Amino acid sequence: MNAYVNPLAGGDAVFAPSPIVDFIRSRDFDRPTLVLHRDTVARQYRALKSGLGRADIHYAVKANPAREIIEVLVAEGSRFDAASRGEIELCLSLGAHPEHISFGNTVKRASDIAFAHQAGITLFAADSEMELEKIALHAPGAQVYIRLLVGATGADWPLSRKFGCAPERAVGLMDHAVALGLDPVGLSFHVGSQTRRAEMWRETLDQVSAVWAGACAAGHALTLINIGGGFPAFYGEEIEAPQVYAAQVMAMVEPRFPGALRIMAEPGRGMVAEAGMIAAEVLLVSRKSDEDLCRWVYLDIGRFSGLAETEGEAIRYQFLTERAHEGTGPCILAGPSCDSADVLYEKRPVALPVGLQAGDRIIIRNCGAYTSSYSSVGFNGFPPLDVVVI
């Protein structure tokens, strides 16, 4: 379902046939709607699993918590990475086994830890003394893994500040966990979302491997390495096929973590982004002055109704219209709200057809991840993103 750009067309990218596009084009929508395709999710799971081999896939539920997606992944044998009580309850209600769910958020409410423990979940993440103390109090004897803070990796959506501890603190946290009666079984990290090339993992894996070796030398018998997410989706820049990418990552992981009886991976974007497209509408096309080189194109969806990942123009969505036969010109793309921050792409304008008009349908491709889950509840009176699963 990826695309190539036809340089002779002067318009939209030319895409392979898609059941999602066919579905959207055959129907009318009265508000922005995310259309998800079950079979694409299943196909992506199988490709990633084939490349990851013995690693357990723990789908990052936050990427898209649609019940139908969770049902597909339960049927495929996936495990789950949950960030909250709500995500745990969702997975359990749809047939996931508690031992197949990890509580991967390092900032957890004490009552939610207790709930998870009572529900049978035994694996928790931590990156600080206080979090370990909460886990020890409310989930005594639980297995824990320590999340590491890793440096910038070149990912399009870096995750290098909020979560994780400095590598030199890891052994001390493991010692503290043991003193609290917990079982520190391993380490975790995240290279950053949308890490487009597998080779970009190498430096981080070397860094984490050194921490692993130091912890083992300090007497901790580590058995689990959680490599997190980072598996990319196609947003117009070339990426490797999911099976190939995952296999390349695993080829770097295996020799670096001796004694790792269990390897976890937490794909989110790489699992569901390409399984979804948004049916949207052009509300207005205008110029601010006669000298403007760019048109302003306003859509009925913006940063506060599903497209939060356009923050900093990090994720570059692709757009499909009915005007592929027309030439294109540069456009600044914005959402409908009365907030001046609701601008999607301005630093790098988007090429859109010259004849684009208010009322034209526009399909936003490969946006099954982090759209419906980021959609606000009625900001400015605009309804949240609707979801249809086919």
DAKAMO-V581691 format. One record per backbone hydrogen bond with DSSP energy under -1.0 kcal/mol. CO is the residue of the C=O (numbers start at 1). NH is the residue of the N-H. E is the energy in kcal/mol with one decimal. If there is no record, write none. Layout:
CO|NH|E + CO|NH|E
This chain:
2|16|-1.4 + 4|14|-2.0 + 6|9|-1.2 + 14|4|-1.9 + 18|22|-2.2 + 19|23|-2.1 + 20|24|-2.7 + 21|25|-2.7 + 22|26|-1.1 + 24|27|-1.5 + 32|386|-2.1 + 33|279|-3.0 + 34|388|-2.9 + 35|277|-1.9 + 36|390|-3.3 + 37|41|-1.4 + 38|42|-2.2 + 39|43|-2.5 + 40|44|-2.4 + 41|45|-2.5 + 42|46|-2.2 + 43|47|-2.0 + 44|48|-2.6 + 45|49|-2.9 + 46|50|-2.2 + 47|51|-1.9 + 48|52|-2.7 + 49|53|-1.5 + 52|55|-1.9 + 56|265|-2.4 + 57|79|-2.8 + 59|61|-1.2 + 59|81|-2.8 + 60|63|-2.2 + 63|370|-3.0 + 66|70|-2.0 + 67|71|-2.6 + 68|72|-2.1 + 69|73|-2.4 + 70|74|-2.7 + 71|75|-2.1 + 72|76|-1.6 + 73|78|-2.7 + 79|59|-2.6 + 80|102|-2.4 + 81|61|-1.7 + 82|104|-1.7 + 84|88|-1.9 + 85|89|-3.0 + 86|90|-2.2 + 87|91|-2.4 + 88|92|-2.6 + 89|93|-2.4 + 91|96|-2.4 + 92|95|-1.6 + 97|100|-2.1 + 98|101|-1.6 + 100|80|-2.7 + 102|82|-2.7 + 102|104|-1.2 + 103|125|-2.1 + 109|113|-1.9 + 110|114|-2.1 + 111|115|-2.1 + 112|116|-2.6 + 113|117|-2.6 + 114|118|-2.5 + 115|119|-1.8 + 116|121|-2.5 + 117|120|-1.2 + 122|143|-2.4 + 123|103|-2.5 + 124|145|-2.0 + 126|147|-2.4 + 128|132|-1.8 + 129|133|-2.2 + 130|134|-2.1 + 131|135|-2.3 + 132|136|-2.8 + 133|137|-1.8 + 134|138|-2.2 + 135|139|-3.1 + 139|142|-1.9 + 142|183|-2.5 + 143|124|-2.1 + 144|185|-2.2 + 145|126|-1.7 + 146|188|-2.2 + 147|165|-2.0 + 157|193|-1.7 + 165|149|-3.4 + 166|169|-2.4 + 167|170|-1.3 + 169|173|-2.0 + 170|174|-2.1 + 171|175|-2.6 + 172|176|-2.1 + 173|177|-2.4 + 174|178|-2.3 + 175|179|-2.2 + 176|180|-1.4 + 177|182|-2.7 + 178|181|-1.7 + 183|144|-2.3 + 183|185|-1.0 + 185|223|-2.9 + 185|224|-2.1 + 186|146|-2.2 + 187|226|-2.9 + 188|148|-2.8 + 193|157|-2.2 + 194|156|-2.0 + 194|196|-1.0 + 197|200|-1.6 + 198|201|-2.2 + 199|202|-1.4 + 201|205|-2.6 + 202|206|-2.2 + 203|207|-2.0 + 204|208|-2.8 + 205|209|-2.4 + 206|210|-1.6 + 207|211|-1.4 + 208|212|-2.5 + 209|213|-2.5 + 210|214|-2.1 + 211|215|-2.6 + 212|216|-2.4 + 213|217|-2.3 + 214|218|-1.4 + 215|220|-2.3 + 216|219|-1.6 + 220|222|-1.7 + 223|262|-2.4 + 224|187|-1.5 + 225|264|-2.4 + 226|189|-1.3 + 228|266|-2.9 + 230|195|-2.0 + 241|245|-2.9 + 242|246|-2.6 + 243|247|-2.1 + 244|248|-2.2 + 245|249|-2.2 + 246|250|-2.5 + 247|251|-2.0 + 248|252|-1.0 + 249|253|-2.0 + 250|254|-2.5 + 253|256|-1.3 + 257|260|-1.8 + 259|261|-1.4 + 262|225|-1.9 + 263|56|-3.1 + 264|227|-2.8 + 265|58|-3.6 + 267|60|-1.9 + 268|271|-1.0 + 268|272|-1.9 + 269|273|-2.6 + 272|275|-1.4 + 273|276|-1.4 + 273|368|-2.3 + 275|37|-2.2 + 276|367|-2.4 + 277|35|-3.4 + 278|364|-2.7 + 279|33|-1.7 + 280|362|-2.3 + 281|300|-1.6 + 282|359|-3.5 + 284|298|-2.7 + 286|296|-3.7 + 289|292|-1.2 + 295|332|-3.1 + 296|286|-2.4 + 297|334|-2.5 + 298|283|-3.2 + 298|284|-1.3 + 302|305|-1.3 + 302|307|-2.4 + 304|376|-1.3 + 307|310|-1.7 + 308|311|-1.9 + 309|315|-1.9 + 310|313|-3.3 + 311|314|-1.4 + 318|365|-2.5 + 320|363|-3.1 + 323|326|-2.0 + 327|354|-2.4 + 329|352|-2.3 + 330|295|-1.7 + 331|350|-2.8 + 332|297|-3.1 + 333|344|-2.2 + 333|345|-1.5 + 334|299|-2.7 + 339|342|-2.1 + 341|343|-2.4 + 342|335|-2.4 + 345|333|-1.9 + 350|331|-1.9 + 352|329|-2.4 + 353|356|-1.4 + 357|360|-2.0 + 360|282|-2.7 + 362|280|-2.6 + 363|320|-2.3 + 364|278|-2.4 + 371|375|-1.1 + 376|378|-1.1 + 378|381|-2.4 + 379|382|-1.8 + 386|34|-3.4 + 388|36|-3.0
